[in-house]
Amino acid sequence: MPQTIDSAALETRAAELVDLARKAGADQADAVVLRGRSRSVSVRLGKVEATDSSESDDFSIRVFVGRRVASVSANPGFDLKVLAERAVAMAKASPEDPYATLADDTRIAREFPDLDLFDPSEISTEELTERALEAEAAALAVPGVTKTSGAGGSTGMGGLVLVTSNGFSGAYMGTRFSLSVSAIAGEGTKMERDYDFDSALFLSDMRGAADIGRHAGERAAARVNPRQVDTQKNVTVVFDPRVSRSFAGHIAGAINGASVARKTTFLKDKMGERILKAGINLTDDPLIVRGSGSRPFDGEGVTGQKMTMIEDGILRNWFLSTATGRELGLETNGRGARSGTAVNPSSTNFALEPGDISREDLIRSVGTGFYVTELIGHGVNMLTGEYSRGASGYWIENGEIAFPVSEVTIASNLKQMFMALTLANDIDRSYSVAAPTIAVEGMTLAGK
C-alpha cells in the first residue's frame, strides 16, 4: 500500500442500489461508498509499540420521497434490495425537510479534472518502522533531550464513490503519508515537551525523518526553564504558522453556511461587510494539483471552483452545500462534504493569504510581545466570538525571541482580532488549511 484500487465494481454496485431505491418508491436517491485503507507504526525508545492496519468500504444510500429523506449505511456484503426498501420505508415515515434534495442536474460534474492525488509508491511496514526510529533517534541526539513520547509513521488512502439518480457517477482516491515525533527535554518537574510532524499526499514530498526528529528535539530543548509573565493588557500576540492554521480554521468555521443557517456564528449577518482588516484575503480552492484538500467533485457530485471567501477584508461567500444553499436562498458552490449519510458544507484548500513582510521583520516590528507556539483547550465561542485559550511559547523583547513562556492564557474577541491582524509572507500550503505567521494586536494575557 498504496496501490491502485479499481473502483469500477463499487460504482456498479452503487448504481444498482440507486436503481433499486427508485423501484422501491424513491423519487431521488444517491449511493456513496467511503473508501479507506491505512497502516501505521508507533515506536518508543527504540522499540516498536504497535502496528495497525485497516480497510473499509462503507456504503450508504440516501433516498428522497417527496420532501422526506432518510439514509441507511451498511458494510459490504449486504442485500441491495433489502437496504433500498428499508431506506424508502424510513423516508416515508420521516418528517418533511423542505431543503433536502440532490444537486440540480445542471450543477453535477460531467468531466473530472486530474488533480494528481494518488501516489502509487509502496512503503512497507518495515520502512515505516525505520523512518519512525530514525526520527526518534534524531530527536534524542539533540542536546538537552532526555527522552521521547514516541514516534509514528503511517501510510494510507481514502476517497469516495458516488452515484446519483440524476445521472452522476464518479470516484476518486487520494493517498497520504505522515511521520511525527514527540520529544521531551529537561529532568524531573522541569521537563518540557514539543513535537514535529509532516504529512503529504506523495511520499517524495515528505521531509526527511532525521529533519523532523531534529526539529522536534530542538523545539523541546528550547522550552526548558520557562517563565510566567505578568498579567497585562494590549499585548501583541504572534501566532507561529503551526498554530495560526487553527486561527484560520476559526474563520472557516464562522463563514460555514451550516452555521449561518443555524444562526450559531457571530458572522451570520455580515455578508458584504468588512470583517477583517483591509487588504486581507481568504481563498478556497478544491482544484489545486496535489492539494491536501483537493477533490474533483464534492459529496454531491458538484465540481467546485476557486473562490475568494473574503476579499480585501470584506465577506463575499459562505461555504455551501445544496441543502444549506437552499435554506439560505442561494445555490451550492460545490463545498458539500460527504461523511457517511450526512452532507455538510466545508472548506477544501483554505488559505489566509500572506502579507508582504518576513516573519523576522514582523517579530522585530512587535518590539515587546508574546510568540505562541502551542495552544491549549477549546475556549472559542463561535456564537459570540469570545476567545480564551491556554498558551505557551516565547516572550519577545526588543524585537527578538527572549525566553520561553508557559502557563498563560490569551484572550480577546474574534471580532476585534480579525480587525487587528498583520500577516507575514511565510505561508506553507502543504495542508488543507494554510496560514502564515500572524500578529494580533491588543490581546489580554493572563499570567502570574
Buried (B, 14 or more C-beta within 10 A) or exposed (E): BBEEBEBEEBBEBBBBBBBBBBEBBBBBBBBBBBBBBBBBBBBBEEEBEEEEEEEEBBBBBBBBBEBBBBBBBBEEEBEBBEBBBBBBBBBBEBEEBEBBBBBEEEBBBEEEBEBBBBBEBEBEBEBBBBBBBBBBBBBBEBEBBBBBBBBBBBBBBBBBBBBBBBEBBBBBBBBBBBBBBBBBBBEEEEBBBBBBBBBBBBBEEBBBBBBBBBBBBBBBBBBBEBBEBEEEEEBBBBBBBBBBBBBBBBBBBBBBBBBBBEEBBBBBEBBEEBBBBEEBBBBBBBBBEBBBBBBBBBBBBBBBEEBBBBBEBBBBBBBBBBBBBBBBEBBBBBBBBBEEBEBBBBBBBBBBBBBEBBBEEBBBBBEEBBBBBBBEEEBBBBEEBBBBBBBBBBBBEEBEBBEBBBBBBBBBBBBBBBBBBBBBBBBEBBBBBBBBBBBBBBBBBBBE
